[in-house]
Amino acid sequence: MERPPTPETIAAVATPPGRGGVGVIRVSGKDLPEFARKLSGKTPPARRVVLAEFRDAADRLIDAGLLVYFPAPRSFTGEDVLELHAHGGPVVVRLLLDRCIELGARLADPGEFTRRAFVNGKIDLAQAEAVIDLIDASTEAAARSAVRSLKGDFSTEIRALEDELIELRALVEATLDFPEEDVDFLSSEEARTRLLRAHEKLENALGRARQGSRLQSGLSVVIAGQPNVGKSSLLNRLAGVDAAIVTPIAGTTRDTIRAAIEIEGIPLHVIDTAGLRETGEEIEKIGVARAWKEIEEADALVVLVDARTGIDAADRAIAERLPRTVPRIVVHNKADLAHRAPDRREDTDGVTIFLSAKHGDGVDLLRRELLEIAGGRPEEDVFIARARHVAALEDALAHLDAASEVEASPELFAEELRLAHRALGGITGEFSSDELLGEIFGRFCIGK
């Protein structure tokens, strides 16, 4: 076996598994021109696509394809990077990857290319997460927001907030370090003004991050109610396909059924559940238990009742068990059979909608209500965000609130500002533990 160019060289297939027109293998490490010469007989020029023959150790042709060389530091990872474009047959791609490993590369871990880009300062942590968010985007709005985060819009806003805090912290620390100096580094009024300005900007960023979090994770909506009230019909109507079996027999749905839909760019995961009732039938009992589990984990609840009978004792018993903190919409289905027009009502108990899932009348009222729960249609400047980003912004905001409470004590004021700054630094990776990095990059696919 030929001596590897460096023990740090990694390789992986960057295209999806299976047959395709082109299969791409990515290699990252040091001194890769020599690696390329051993593989193809050519020393590739920088950032130019060249035709090459990829050969095994016995000089047998594996495939003919394209070779691209990106020298450090002007590459995705900040190291030398090679891209090998071969025909996309699984056998060809495997033989080419085996040859790369034979030349001394090792198989990359999940997300290792992107992690190296982060470690080498090519991108920050928020941008690294945006890579996988762009790949996983389920709506056009989510993809556009992920691109903005990948480009650095989110990071730029976070750094602007950090700069505000750094400047304020510097003035507070100067006041603490030089109390005897006859210099007023920071007046109380100026400190209050600066703090309010940072608080306002942070609140704005948090609101947009919450919307971005919805784009990233989607809204989990559970349809619940008694048997035979039309839950499966409503799921099918929202999804636009027959995702669930619909019959007049009560208890037809025995397990949870999921469908992904989109409302104004917001992805929704709609879950149809078994009818909620006491039953001695073993399989149905398991379905009811699973339904209650989904209800406990939901972001929003659509509680169906039969418009012909209205809310009865069984419906009230179900309502009593529903989690109080989860937004709910009470939907009176089969409004056509009850001779009721589609309608939306709001009172002290919440929102009530009359509709017909079978005919679709009034379903748009429900869609608009679900969009309202999700935070409305995302603005153009929303950036993709994850739950940890939202939590970090909330933490920073809490420390700014605490700072306003201890403004009279410079030491405590300075400490709260430091903690707020640290919370923001966790978003971009300025303050991140190895455990957090491992969890984030471990979710990536191999080759990314």
Contacts in CASP RR format, 6 or more apart in sequence:
PFRMAT RR
TARGET T0000
AUTHOR 0000-0000-0000
METHOD contacts of the structure
MODEL  1
MERPPTPETIAAVATPPGRGGVGVIRVSGKDLPEFARKLSGKTPPARRVV
LAEFRDAADRLIDAGLLVYFPAPRSFTGEDVLELHAHGGPVVVRLLLDRC
IELGARLADPGEFTRRAFVNGKIDLAQAEAVIDLIDASTEAAARSAVRSL
KGDFSTEIRALEDELIELRALVEATLDFPEEDVDFLSSEEARTRLLRAHE
KLENALGRARQGSRLQSGLSVVIAGQPNVGKSSLLNRLAGVDAAIVTPIA
GTTRDTIRAAIEIEGIPLHVIDTAGLRETGEEIEKIGVARAWKEIEEADA
LVVLVDARTGIDAADRAIAERLPRTVPRIVVHNKADLAHRAPDRREDTDG
VTIFLSAKHGDGVDLLRRELLEIAGGRPEEDVFIARARHVAALEDALAHL
DAASEVEASPELFAEELRLAHRALGGITGEFSSDELLGEIFGRFCIGK
1 57 0 8 1.000
1 102 0 8 1.000
1 104 0 8 1.000
2 38 0 8 1.000
2 57 0 8 1.000
2 102 0 8 1.000
2 103 0 8 1.000
2 104 0 8 1.000
3 104 0 8 1.000
4 103 0 8 1.000
4 104 0 8 1.000
4 105 0 8 1.000
5 29 0 8 1.000
5 30 0 8 1.000
5 31 0 8 1.000
5 32 0 8 1.000
5 34 0 8 1.000
5 35 0 8 1.000
5 103 0 8 1.000
5 104 0 8 1.000
6 29 0 8 1.000
6 30 0 8 1.000
6 31 0 8 1.000
7 104 0 8 1.000
8 29 0 8 1.000
8 30 0 8 1.000
8 79 0 8 1.000
9 27 0 8 1.000
9 28 0 8 1.000
9 29 0 8 1.000
9 30 0 8 1.000
9 32 0 8 1.000
9 35 0 8 1.000
9 104 0 8 1.000
9 105 0 8 1.000
9 106 0 8 1.000
10 27 0 8 1.000
10 28 0 8 1.000
10 29 0 8 1.000
10 105 0 8 1.000
10 106 0 8 1.000
10 107 0 8 1.000
10 108 0 8 1.000
10 109 0 8 1.000
10 112 0 8 1.000
10 113 0 8 1.000
11 25 0 8 1.000
11 26 0 8 1.000
11 27 0 8 1.000
11 28 0 8 1.000
11 97 0 8 1.000
11 100 0 8 1.000
11 101 0 8 1.000
11 105 0 8 1.000
11 106 0 8 1.000
11 107 0 8 1.000
11 108 0 8 1.000
12 25 0 8 1.000
12 26 0 8 1.000
12 97 0 8 1.000
12 107 0 8 1.000
12 108 0 8 1.000
12 112 0 8 1.000
12 113 0 8 1.000
12 446 0 8 1.000
12 447 0 8 1.000
13 23 0 8 1.000
13 24 0 8 1.000
13 25 0 8 1.000
13 26 0 8 1.000
13 93 0 8 1.000
13 97 0 8 1.000
13 446 0 8 1.000
13 447 0 8 1.000
14 23 0 8 1.000
14 24 0 8 1.000
14 25 0 8 1.000
14 26 0 8 1.000
14 83 0 8 1.000
14 447 0 8 1.000
14 448 0 8 1.000
15 22 0 8 1.000
15 23 0 8 1.000
15 24 0 8 1.000
15 88 0 8 1.000
15 93 0 8 1.000
17 90 0 8 1.000
18 88 0 8 1.000
18 89 0 8 1.000
18 90 0 8 1.000
19 88 0 8 1.000
19 89 0 8 1.000
19 90 0 8 1.000
20 88 0 8 1.000
20 89 0 8 1.000
21 87 0 8 1.000
21 88 0 8 1.000
21 89 0 8 1.000
22 85 0 8 1.000
22 86 0 8 1.000
22 87 0 8 1.000
22 88 0 8 1.000
23 85 0 8 1.000
23 86 0 8 1.000
23 87 0 8 1.000
23 88 0 8 1.000
23 89 0 8 1.000
23 92 0 8 1.000
23 93 0 8 1.000
24 83 0 8 1.000
24 84 0 8 1.000
24 85 0 8 1.000
24 86 0 8 1.000
25 83 0 8 1.000
25 84 0 8 1.000
25 86 0 8 1.000
25 93 0 8 1.000
25 96 0 8 1.000
25 97 0 8 1.000
25 100 0 8 1.000
26 81 0 8 1.000
26 82 0 8 1.000
26 83 0 8 1.000
26 84 0 8 1.000
26 108 0 8 1.000
26 113 0 8 1.000
26 447 0 8 1.000
27 35 0 8 1.000
27 81 0 8 1.000
27 82 0 8 1.000
27 83 0 8 1.000
27 84 0 8 1.000
27 100 0 8 1.000
27 105 0 8 1.000
28 75 0 8 1.000
28 76 0 8 1.000
28 77 0 8 1.000
28 79 0 8 1.000
28 80 0 8 1.000
28 81 0 8 1.000
28 82 0 8 1.000
28 108 0 8 1.000
28 113 0 8 1.000
28 116 0 8 1.000
29 77 0 8 1.000
29 79 0 8 1.000
29 80 0 8 1.000
29 81 0 8 1.000
30 72 0 8 1.000
30 79 0 8 1.000
30 80 0 8 1.000
31 80 0 8 1.000
32 69 0 8 1.000
32 80 0 8 1.000
32 81 0 8 1.000
32 82 0 8 1.000
33 43 0 8 1.000
33 44 0 8 1.000
33 69 0 8 1.000
33 80 0 8 1.000
34 43 0 8 1.000
35 82 0 8 1.000
35 103 0 8 1.000
35 105 0 8 1.000
36 42 0 8 1.000
36 43 0 8 1.000
36 44 0 8 1.000
36 52 0 8 1.000
36 67 0 8 1.000
36 69 0 8 1.000
36 82 0 8 1.000
37 43 0 8 1.000
38 103 0 8 1.000
39 54 0 8 1.000
39 55 0 8 1.000
39 84 0 8 1.000
39 99 0 8 1.000
39 100 0 8 1.000
39 103 0 8 1.000
40 52 0 8 1.000
40 53 0 8 1.000
40 54 0 8 1.000
40 55 0 8 1.000
40 67 0 8 1.000
41 52 0 8 1.000
41 53 0 8 1.000
41 55 0 8 1.000
42 50 0 8 1.000
42 52 0 8 1.000
42 67 0 8 1.000
44 50 0 8 1.000
44 52 0 8 1.000
44 67 0 8 1.000
44 68 0 8 1.000
44 69 0 8 1.000
44 82 0 8 1.000
45 69 0 8 1.000
46 69 0 8 1.000
46 70 0 8 1.000
46 71 0 8 1.000
47 68 0 8 1.000
47 69 0 8 1.000
47 70 0 8 1.000
47 71 0 8 1.000
47 74 0 8 1.000
48 68 0 8 1.000
48 69 0 8 1.000
49 66 0 8 1.000
49 67 0 8 1.000
49 68 0 8 1.000
50 66 0 8 1.000
50 67 0 8 1.000
50 68 0 8 1.000
51 64 0 8 1.000
51 65 0 8 1.000
51 66 0 8 1.000
51 67 0 8 1.000
52 64 0 8 1.000
52 65 0 8 1.000
52 66 0 8 1.000
52 67 0 8 1.000
53 61 0 8 1.000
53 63 0 8 1.000
53 64 0 8 1.000
53 65 0 8 1.000
54 61 0 8 1.000
54 62 0 8 1.000
54 63 0 8 1.000
54 64 0 8 1.000
54 65 0 8 1.000
54 84 0 8 1.000
54 86 0 8 1.000
54 96 0 8 1.000
54 99 0 8 1.000
55 61 0 8 1.000
55 62 0 8 1.000
55 99 0 8 1.000
56 62 0 8 1.000
56 95 0 8 1.000
56 99 0 8 1.000
56 102 0 8 1.000
57 99 0 8 1.000
57 102 0 8 1.000
62 86 0 8 1.000
62 92 0 8 1.000
62 95 0 8 1.000
62 96 0 8 1.000
62 99 0 8 1.000
63 86 0 8 1.000
63 87 0 8 1.000
63 92 0 8 1.000
63 95 0 8 1.000
63 96 0 8 1.000
65 84 0 8 1.000
65 85 0 8 1.000
65 86 0 8 1.000
65 87 0 8 1.000
66 83 0 8 1.000
66 84 0 8 1.000
66 85 0 8 1.000
67 82 0 8 1.000
67 83 0 8 1.000
67 84 0 8 1.000
67 85 0 8 1.000
68 82 0 8 1.000
68 83 0 8 1.000
68 85 0 8 1.000
69 80 0 8 1.000
69 81 0 8 1.000
69 82 0 8 1.000
70 76 0 8 1.000
70 80 0 8 1.000
70 81 0 8 1.000
70 82 0 8 1.000
70 83 0 8 1.000
71 80 0 8 1.000
72 78 0 8 1.000
72 79 0 8 1.000
72 80 0 8 1.000
72 81 0 8 1.000
73 79 0 8 1.000
73 120 0 8 1.000
73 122 0 8 1.000
75 81 0 8 1.000
76 113 0 8 1.000
76 117 0 8 1.000
76 122 0 8 1.000
77 113 0 8 1.000
77 116 0 8 1.000
77 117 0 8 1.000
77 120 0 8 1.000
77 122 0 8 1.000
78 116 0 8 1.000
78 117 0 8 1.000
78 120 0 8 1.000
78 121 0 8 1.000
78 122 0 8 1.000
79 116 0 8 1.000
79 120 0 8 1.000
84 96 0 8 1.000
84 100 0 8 1.000
86 92 0 8 1.000
86 93 0 8 1.000
86 96 0 8 1.000
97 107 0 8 1.000
101 107 0 8 1.000
107 446 0 8 1.000
108 446 0 8 1.000
108 447 0 8 1.000
109 441 0 8 1.000
109 442 0 8 1.000
109 446 0 8 1.000
110 441 0 8 1.000
110 442 0 8 1.000
110 443 0 8 1.000
110 444 0 8 1.000
110 445 0 8 1.000
110 446 0 8 1.000
110 447 0 8 1.000
110 448 0 8 1.000
111 441 0 8 1.000
111 442 0 8 1.000
111 444 0 8 1.000
111 445 0 8 1.000
111 446 0 8 1.000
111 447 0 8 1.000
111 448 0 8 1.000
112 441 0 8 1.000
112 447 0 8 1.000
113 447 0 8 1.000
113 448 0 8 1.000
114 123 0 8 1.000
114 128 0 8 1.000
114 131 0 8 1.000
114 132 0 8 1.000
114 441 0 8 1.000
114 444 0 8 1.000
114 448 0 8 1.000
115 128 0 8 1.000
115 437 0 8 1.000
115 441 0 8 1.000
117 123 0 8 1.000
117 128 0 8 1.000
118 124 0 8 1.000
118 125 0 8 1.000
118 127 0 8 1.000
118 128 0 8 1.000
118 429 0 8 1.000
118 437 0 8 1.000
123 131 0 8 1.000
123 150 0 8 1.000
124 152 0 8 1.000
124 155 0 8 1.000
124 428 0 8 1.000
124 429 0 8 1.000
125 426 0 8 1.000
125 427 0 8 1.000
125 428 0 8 1.000
125 429 0 8 1.000
125 432 0 8 1.000
125 437 0 8 1.000
125 440 0 8 1.000
126 149 0 8 1.000
126 152 0 8 1.000
126 154 0 8 1.000
126 155 0 8 1.000
126 158 0 8 1.000
126 389 0 8 1.000
126 427 0 8 1.000
126 428 0 8 1.000
126 429 0 8 1.000
127 149 0 8 1.000
127 150 0 8 1.000
127 151 0 8 1.000
127 152 0 8 1.000
127 154 0 8 1.000
127 155 0 8 1.000
128 440 0 8 1.000
128 441 0 8 1.000
129 149 0 8 1.000
129 386 0 8 1.000
129 440 0 8 1.000
130 146 0 8 1.000
130 147 0 8 1.000
130 149 0 8 1.000
130 150 0 8 1.000
130 152 0 8 1.000
130 154 0 8 1.000
130 384 0 8 1.000
131 150 0 8 1.000
131 444 0 8 1.000
131 448 0 8 1.000
132 443 0 8 1.000
132 444 0 8 1.000
132 448 0 8 1.000
133 142 0 8 1.000
133 146 0 8 1.000
133 149 0 8 1.000
133 216 0 8 1.000
133 384 0 8 1.000
133 386 0 8 1.000
134 143 0 8 1.000
134 146 0 8 1.000
134 147 0 8 1.000
134 150 0 8 1.000
134 384 0 8 1.000
135 445 0 8 1.000
135 448 0 8 1.000
137 143 0 8 1.000
137 146 0 8 1.000
137 215 0 8 1.000
137 384 0 8 1.000
138 218 0 8 1.000
138 260 0 8 1.000
138 262 0 8 1.000
138 267 0 8 1.000
139 215 0 8 1.000
139 262 0 8 1.000
139 265 0 8 1.000
139 266 0 8 1.000
139 267 0 8 1.000
140 265 0 8 1.000
141 215 0 8 1.000
141 264 0 8 1.000
141 265 0 8 1.000
141 266 0 8 1.000
141 378 0 8 1.000
141 382 0 8 1.000
142 215 0 8 1.000
142 216 0 8 1.000
142 265 0 8 1.000
142 267 0 8 1.000
142 384 0 8 1.000
145 212 0 8 1.000
145 215 0 8 1.000
145 378 0 8 1.000
145 382 0 8 1.000
145 383 0 8 1.000
145 384 0 8 1.000
146 216 0 8 1.000
146 384 0 8 1.000
148 154 0 8 1.000
148 381 0 8 1.000
148 382 0 8 1.000
148 383 0 8 1.000
148 384 0 8 1.000
149 155 0 8 1.000
149 383 0 8 1.000
149 384 0 8 1.000
149 385 0 8 1.000
153 381 0 8 1.000
153 383 0 8 1.000
154 209 0 8 1.000
154 383 0 8 1.000
154 384 0 8 1.000
154 385 0 8 1.000
154 389 0 8 1.000
154 427 0 8 1.000
155 427 0 8 1.000
155 428 0 8 1.000
157 205 0 8 1.000
157 383 0 8 1.000
158 205 0 8 1.000
158 424 0 8 1.000
158 425 0 8 1.000
158 427 0 8 1.000
158 428 0 8 1.000
159 428 0 8 1.000
160 201 0 8 1.000
161 198 0 8 1.000
161 201 0 8 1.000
161 202 0 8 1.000
161 205 0 8 1.000
161 396 0 8 1.000
161 424 0 8 1.000
162 421 0 8 1.000
162 424 0 8 1.000
162 425 0 8 1.000
164 194 0 8 1.000
164 197 0 8 1.000
164 198 0 8 1.000
164 201 0 8 1.000
165 198 0 8 1.000
165 417 0 8 1.000
165 420 0 8 1.000
165 421 0 8 1.000
165 424 0 8 1.000
166 421 0 8 1.000
167 194 0 8 1.000
168 186 0 8 1.000
168 191 0 8 1.000
168 194 0 8 1.000
168 195 0 8 1.000
168 198 0 8 1.000
168 417 0 8 1.000
169 414 0 8 1.000
169 417 0 8 1.000
169 418 0 8 1.000
169 421 0 8 1.000
171 185 0 8 1.000
171 186 0 8 1.000
171 190 0 8 1.000
171 191 0 8 1.000
172 186 0 8 1.000
172 191 0 8 1.000
172 410 0 8 1.000
172 413 0 8 1.000
172 414 0 8 1.000
172 417 0 8 1.000
173 414 0 8 1.000
174 185 0 8 1.000
174 186 0 8 1.000
175 185 0 8 1.000
175 186 0 8 1.000
175 410 0 8 1.000
176 410 0 8 1.000
176 411 0 8 1.000
176 414 0 8 1.000
178 185 0 8 1.000
188 407 0 8 1.000
191 407 0 8 1.000
191 413 0 8 1.000
192 404 0 8 1.000
192 407 0 8 1.000
195 400 0 8 1.000
195 403 0 8 1.000
195 404 0 8 1.000
195 407 0 8 1.000
198 400 0 8 1.000
199 397 0 8 1.000
199 400 0 8 1.000
199 401 0 8 1.000
199 404 0 8 1.000
202 393 0 8 1.000
202 396 0 8 1.000
202 397 0 8 1.000
202 400 0 8 1.000
203 397 0 8 1.000
205 393 0 8 1.000
206 390 0 8 1.000
206 393 0 8 1.000
206 394 0 8 1.000
206 397 0 8 1.000
208 379 0 8 1.000
208 381 0 8 1.000
208 382 0 8 1.000
208 383 0 8 1.000
208 385 0 8 1.000
209 383 0 8 1.000
209 385 0 8 1.000
209 389 0 8 1.000
209 390 0 8 1.000
209 393 0 8 1.000
210 375 0 8 1.000
210 385 0 8 1.000
210 390 0 8 1.000
211 375 0 8 1.000
211 376 0 8 1.000
211 378 0 8 1.000
211 379 0 8 1.000
211 382 0 8 1.000
212 378 0 8 1.000
212 382 0 8 1.000
212 383 0 8 1.000
212 384 0 8 1.000
212 385 0 8 1.000
213 385 0 8 1.000
213 386 0 8 1.000
213 387 0 8 1.000
213 389 0 8 1.000
213 390 0 8 1.000
214 266 0 8 1.000
214 267 0 8 1.000
214 374 0 8 1.000
214 375 0 8 1.000
214 378 0 8 1.000
215 265 0 8 1.000
215 266 0 8 1.000
215 267 0 8 1.000
215 378 0 8 1.000
215 382 0 8 1.000
215 384 0 8 1.000
216 384 0 8 1.000
216 385 0 8 1.000
216 386 0 8 1.000
217 386 0 8 1.000
217 387 0 8 1.000
218 266 0 8 1.000
218 267 0 8 1.000
218 268 0 8 1.000
218 269 0 8 1.000
218 299 0 8 1.000
218 374 0 8 1.000
219 266 0 8 1.000
219 267 0 8 1.000
219 268 0 8 1.000
219 269 0 8 1.000
219 299 0 8 1.000
219 300 0 8 1.000
219 370 0 8 1.000
219 373 0 8 1.000
219 374 0 8 1.000
220 268 0 8 1.000
220 269 0 8 1.000
220 271 0 8 1.000
220 297 0 8 1.000
220 298 0 8 1.000
220 299 0 8 1.000
220 300 0 8 1.000
221 268 0 8 1.000
221 269 0 8 1.000
221 270 0 8 1.000
221 271 0 8 1.000
221 298 0 8 1.000
221 299 0 8 1.000
221 300 0 8 1.000
221 301 0 8 1.000
221 302 0 8 1.000
221 370 0 8 1.000
222 271 0 8 1.000
222 273 0 8 1.000
222 291 0 8 1.000
222 294 0 8 1.000
222 295 0 8 1.000
222 298 0 8 1.000
222 300 0 8 1.000
222 301 0 8 1.000
222 302 0 8 1.000
223 231 0 8 1.000
223 234 0 8 1.000
223 235 0 8 1.000
223 270 0 8 1.000
223 271 0 8 1.000
223 272 0 8 1.000
223 273 0 8 1.000
223 302 0 8 1.000
223 304 0 8 1.000
224 231 0 8 1.000
224 273 0 8 1.000
224 275 0 8 1.000
224 276 0 8 1.000
224 291 0 8 1.000
224 295 0 8 1.000
224 301 0 8 1.000
224 302 0 8 1.000
224 303 0 8 1.000
224 304 0 8 1.000
224 318 0 8 1.000
224 322 0 8 1.000
225 231 0 8 1.000
225 273 0 8 1.000
225 275 0 8 1.000
225 276 0 8 1.000
225 303 0 8 1.000
225 304 0 8 1.000
225 305 0 8 1.000
225 315 0 8 1.000
225 318 0 8 1.000
226 275 0 8 1.000
226 276 0 8 1.000
226 277 0 8 1.000
226 304 0 8 1.000
226 305 0 8 1.000
226 306 0 8 1.000
226 314 0 8 1.000
226 315 0 8 1.000
226 318 0 8 1.000
227 250 0 8 1.000
227 251 0 8 1.000
227 274 0 8 1.000
227 275 0 8 1.000
227 276 0 8 1.000
227 277 0 8 1.000
228 248 0 8 1.000
228 249 0 8 1.000
228 250 0 8 1.000
228 251 0 8 1.000
228 275 0 8 1.000
229 304 0 8 1.000
229 305 0 8 1.000
229 306 0 8 1.000
229 333 0 8 1.000
229 334 0 8 1.000
230 246 0 8 1.000
230 304 0 8 1.000
230 333 0 8 1.000
230 334 0 8 1.000
230 357 0 8 1.000
231 244 0 8 1.000
231 253 0 8 1.000
231 272 0 8 1.000
231 273 0 8 1.000
231 275 0 8 1.000
231 304 0 8 1.000
232 244 0 8 1.000
232 245 0 8 1.000
232 246 0 8 1.000
232 252 0 8 1.000
232 253 0 8 1.000
232 257 0 8 1.000
232 272 0 8 1.000
233 246 0 8 1.000
233 333 0 8 1.000
233 357 0 8 1.000
233 358 0 8 1.000
234 272 0 8 1.000
234 302 0 8 1.000
234 304 0 8 1.000
234 331 0 8 1.000
234 333 0 8 1.000
234 357 0 8 1.000
234 363 0 8 1.000
235 243 0 8 1.000
235 244 0 8 1.000
235 257 0 8 1.000
235 259 0 8 1.000
235 270 0 8 1.000
235 272 0 8 1.000
236 242 0 8 1.000
236 243 0 8 1.000
236 244 0 8 1.000
236 246 0 8 1.000
236 357 0 8 1.000
237 357 0 8 1.000
237 358 0 8 1.000
237 360 0 8 1.000
237 363 0 8 1.000
238 259 0 8 1.000
238 261 0 8 1.000
238 268 0 8 1.000
238 270 0 8 1.000
238 363 0 8 1.000
238 366 0 8 1.000
238 367 0 8 1.000
239 259 0 8 1.000
239 260 0 8 1.000
239 261 0 8 1.000
239 270 0 8 1.000
240 261 0 8 1.000
241 259 0 8 1.000
243 257 0 8 1.000
243 258 0 8 1.000
243 259 0 8 1.000
243 272 0 8 1.000
244 253 0 8 1.000
244 257 0 8 1.000
244 272 0 8 1.000
245 252 0 8 1.000
245 253 0 8 1.000
246 252 0 8 1.000
250 275 0 8 1.000
251 274 0 8 1.000
251 275 0 8 1.000
251 284 0 8 1.000
253 272 0 8 1.000
253 273 0 8 1.000
253 274 0 8 1.000
253 275 0 8 1.000
254 274 0 8 1.000
254 283 0 8 1.000
254 284 0 8 1.000
254 286 0 8 1.000
254 287 0 8 1.000
255 274 0 8 1.000
255 286 0 8 1.000
255 287 0 8 1.000
255 290 0 8 1.000
256 271 0 8 1.000
256 272 0 8 1.000
256 273 0 8 1.000
256 274 0 8 1.000
256 287 0 8 1.000
256 290 0 8 1.000
256 291 0 8 1.000
256 294 0 8 1.000
257 271 0 8 1.000
257 272 0 8 1.000
258 269 0 8 1.000
258 270 0 8 1.000
258 271 0 8 1.000
258 272 0 8 1.000
259 269 0 8 1.000
259 270 0 8 1.000
259 272 0 8 1.000
260 267 0 8 1.000
260 268 0 8 1.000
260 269 0 8 1.000
260 270 0 8 1.000
261 267 0 8 1.000
261 268 0 8 1.000
261 270 0 8 1.000
262 268 0 8 1.000
263 367 0 8 1.000
263 370 0 8 1.000
263 371 0 8 1.000
263 374 0 8 1.000
264 371 0 8 1.000
264 376 0 8 1.000
264 377 0 8 1.000
264 378 0 8 1.000
265 377 0 8 1.000
265 378 0 8 1.000
266 371 0 8 1.000
266 374 0 8 1.000
266 375 0 8 1.000
266 376 0 8 1.000
266 377 0 8 1.000
266 378 0 8 1.000
268 370 0 8 1.000
268 374 0 8 1.000
271 294 0 8 1.000
271 298 0 8 1.000
273 287 0 8 1.000
273 290 0 8 1.000
273 291 0 8 1.000
273 294 0 8 1.000
273 295 0 8 1.000
274 284 0 8 1.000
274 287 0 8 1.000
274 288 0 8 1.000
274 290 0 8 1.000
274 291 0 8 1.000
275 288 0 8 1.000
275 291 0 8 1.000
276 288 0 8 1.000
276 291 0 8 1.000
276 292 0 8 1.000
276 318 0 8 1.000
277 288 0 8 1.000
277 314 0 8 1.000
279 285 0 8 1.000
279 288 0 8 1.000
292 321 0 8 1.000
295 301 0 8 1.000
295 322 0 8 1.000
295 323 0 8 1.000
295 326 0 8 1.000
296 323 0 8 1.000
298 323 0 8 1.000
298 326 0 8 1.000
299 326 0 8 1.000
299 327 0 8 1.000
299 373 0 8 1.000
300 326 0 8 1.000
300 327 0 8 1.000
300 328 0 8 1.000
300 329 0 8 1.000
300 370 0 8 1.000
300 373 0 8 1.000
300 374 0 8 1.000
301 322 0 8 1.000
301 326 0 8 1.000
301 327 0 8 1.000
301 328 0 8 1.000
301 329 0 8 1.000
302 328 0 8 1.000
302 329 0 8 1.000
302 331 0 8 1.000
302 366 0 8 1.000
302 370 0 8 1.000
303 315 0 8 1.000
303 318 0 8 1.000
303 319 0 8 1.000
303 322 0 8 1.000
303 328 0 8 1.000
303 329 0 8 1.000
303 330 0 8 1.000
303 331 0 8 1.000
304 331 0 8 1.000
304 333 0 8 1.000
305 311 0 8 1.000
305 312 0 8 1.000
305 315 0 8 1.000
305 330 0 8 1.000
305 331 0 8 1.000
305 332 0 8 1.000
305 333 0 8 1.000
306 332 0 8 1.000
306 333 0 8 1.000
306 334 0 8 1.000
307 332 0 8 1.000
307 333 0 8 1.000
307 334 0 8 1.000
307 335 0 8 1.000
307 337 0 8 1.000
307 338 0 8 1.000
307 340 0 8 1.000
307 354 0 8 1.000
308 334 0 8 1.000
308 337 0 8 1.000
308 338 0 8 1.000
310 332 0 8 1.000
311 319 0 8 1.000
311 330 0 8 1.000
322 328 0 8 1.000
327 373 0 8 1.000
328 350 0 8 1.000
329 351 0 8 1.000
329 352 0 8 1.000
329 353 0 8 1.000
329 366 0 8 1.000
329 369 0 8 1.000
329 370 0 8 1.000
329 373 0 8 1.000
330 349 0 8 1.000
330 350 0 8 1.000
330 351 0 8 1.000
330 352 0 8 1.000
330 353 0 8 1.000
331 352 0 8 1.000
331 353 0 8 1.000
331 354 0 8 1.000
331 355 0 8 1.000
331 366 0 8 1.000
332 338 0 8 1.000
332 340 0 8 1.000
332 352 0 8 1.000
332 353 0 8 1.000
332 354 0 8 1.000
332 355 0 8 1.000
333 355 0 8 1.000
333 356 0 8 1.000
333 357 0 8 1.000
334 356 0 8 1.000
334 357 0 8 1.000
334 358 0 8 1.000
335 341 0 8 1.000
335 342 0 8 1.000
335 343 0 8 1.000
335 354 0 8 1.000
335 355 0 8 1.000
335 356 0 8 1.000
335 361 0 8 1.000
335 362 0 8 1.000
336 356 0 8 1.000
336 358 0 8 1.000
336 359 0 8 1.000
336 361 0 8 1.000
337 356 0 8 1.000
340 354 0 8 1.000
341 354 0 8 1.000
342 353 0 8 1.000
342 354 0 8 1.000
342 355 0 8 1.000
342 356 0 8 1.000
342 361 0 8 1.000
342 362 0 8 1.000
342 365 0 8 1.000
343 353 0 8 1.000
343 354 0 8 1.000
343 365 0 8 1.000
344 351 0 8 1.000
344 352 0 8 1.000
344 353 0 8 1.000
344 354 0 8 1.000
344 365 0 8 1.000
344 369 0 8 1.000
345 351 0 8 1.000
345 352 0 8 1.000
345 353 0 8 1.000
346 352 0 8 1.000
351 369 0 8 1.000
353 362 0 8 1.000
353 365 0 8 1.000
353 366 0 8 1.000
353 369 0 8 1.000
354 362 0 8 1.000
355 361 0 8 1.000
355 362 0 8 1.000
355 363 0 8 1.000
355 365 0 8 1.000
355 366 0 8 1.000
356 362 0 8 1.000
357 363 0 8 1.000
371 377 0 8 1.000
388 427 0 8 1.000
389 427 0 8 1.000
392 423 0 8 1.000
392 424 0 8 1.000
392 425 0 8 1.000
392 426 0 8 1.000
392 427 0 8 1.000
393 423 0 8 1.000
393 424 0 8 1.000
393 427 0 8 1.000
395 419 0 8 1.000
395 420 0 8 1.000
395 423 0 8 1.000
396 420 0 8 1.000
396 421 0 8 1.000
396 423 0 8 1.000
396 424 0 8 1.000
397 420 0 8 1.000
399 416 0 8 1.000
399 417 0 8 1.000
399 419 0 8 1.000
399 420 0 8 1.000
399 423 0 8 1.000
400 416 0 8 1.000
400 417 0 8 1.000
400 420 0 8 1.000
402 416 0 8 1.000
403 413 0 8 1.000
403 416 0 8 1.000
403 417 0 8 1.000
403 420 0 8 1.000
406 412 0 8 1.000
406 413 0 8 1.000
406 416 0 8 1.000
407 413 0 8 1.000
422 431 0 8 1.000
425 431 0 8 1.000
426 432 0 8 1.000
END
